[in-house]
Amino acid sequence: MGLTNYLIDEQVPMKILELMKVYITSKVMFLMVLNIFLIIVGCMMDIFSAIIVVVPLIIPVARAFDVHPLHLGMIFLTNLEIGYLTPPVGINLFISSMRFRKPVLSLYRVTIPFLLILLFALMIITYIPELSTYLVHLFELNSVQAPGLSTGP
């Protein structure tokens, strides 16, 4: 929390946004860079720590590129979970290694097909945002079409 507060007080998110605006010119490019960055973060950090440190930095940038917050959350969690299954940290692999009494290196080989499936799913989640935000938009439409309806007495 201290690191996050310091980064916000020093306006690091705004500085990152200005830097990214220079080099990243489209939403698709932003999402590509975000995926790479988050997988690396997921490989190195615990999911909860990564969320606390990285989310306040990325939200203003994502907002500037018009990424829906729910969509951003799904991208975050998917990337960080993929990072949990990849070396060098791969916390889930170490837990599985202890639980099933198998060497970690053998688990690396076994998880490769699943990592490929997860990466494919990540691409679908990232580049087809309608899948992530469909229900939100559906409820928004219903609330706009039926104003004044109440469910209580």
C-alpha positions, 0 to 999 in steps of 0.5 A: 500500500505504501508503494502504491500511495507513493507512486500515485503521489508522485503522479507515476500513472500520469507520467506513464500515460504521457510516455505511452501516448508517445509510443503507443498509438492505438488501443490494440497496441496498448492491449498487446503491450499490456498483455506482455507486461502483465504476464511478466508481472504475473511470473514475478509477483503474487497476484494480490500484490500485483493487483495492488501495485499495478492496477492504480498505474494502469487504470488511467492509461486504460481509460485513455485508450477507452478500455472498459474497466470490467474488460480490463479486470478480466484481462488482468486476472487472466494474465496474472493467472497465466503468470502463476503457471509459468517459470521462474516463480510459477507458484501454482506449479510449486504447490502442485509439485508438493501436492502430487510429489512430482518434480517441478520440471516434469510439471513444466512440460505437462502444463505447456498444452494448457498454457497454450490454451490459456494464451488462446483464451487470453487473446479472445478475451483481450481482442473481443471485448464484447464477450467480457462486457455483453451482460453489462451492456445488456443490463445498461440497455434494459435500464435505459429502455424501462425507466421508472420501473421498480421492483418494490411496492 
